[in-house]
């Protein structure tokens, strides 16, 4: 059971985050740019990705703390155990 979960999570991660394919796309899209422009684009992409990740983490945690007490007190959760 846990091994299936780990394999599924690893497969999902590899599908979503593929650094080799992503670097190939980056090199193709920035082919006509100078080295300085490529650094600026890469830094901007990393900054935006970090901000999205941070906002998702904070927003997801707040959403979870707002919704979880309601889920735990609902009749579905009380009667399922």
C-alpha positions, 0 to 999 in steps of 0.5 A, spaced: 500 500 500 505 505 501 509 502 496 504 504 491 503 511 494 510 512 493 511 510 486 505 514 484 508 520 487 514 519 484 511 518 477 507 524 478 513 528 480 517 526 474 511 527 470 510 534 472 518 536 474 522 534 468 529 538 468 532 535 462 526 537 458 525 544 461 532 546 460 531 544 453 525 548 452 529 554 455 534 553 451 530 553 445 526 559 447 532 563 449 536 561 443 537 568 440 538 572 446 545 574 449 547 570 456 545 576 460 538 576 457 538 568 458 540 570 466 535 575 467 529 570 464 532 564 468 532 569 474 525 571 473 522 564 472 525 562 478 523 568 482 516 567 479 516 559 481 518 560 488 512 566 489 507 561 486 510 555 490 510 560 497 503 563 495 500 555 494 503 553 501 501 559 505 494 559 502 493 551 502 495 551 509 490 557 511 485 553 507 486 547 510 485 550 517 479 553 515 476 547 512 479 541 516 475 543 522 468 543 518 470 536 515 472 533 522 465 535 525 461 533 519 456 527 519 460 523 514 466 523 518 463 521 524 459 515 521 465 512 517 469 510 523 
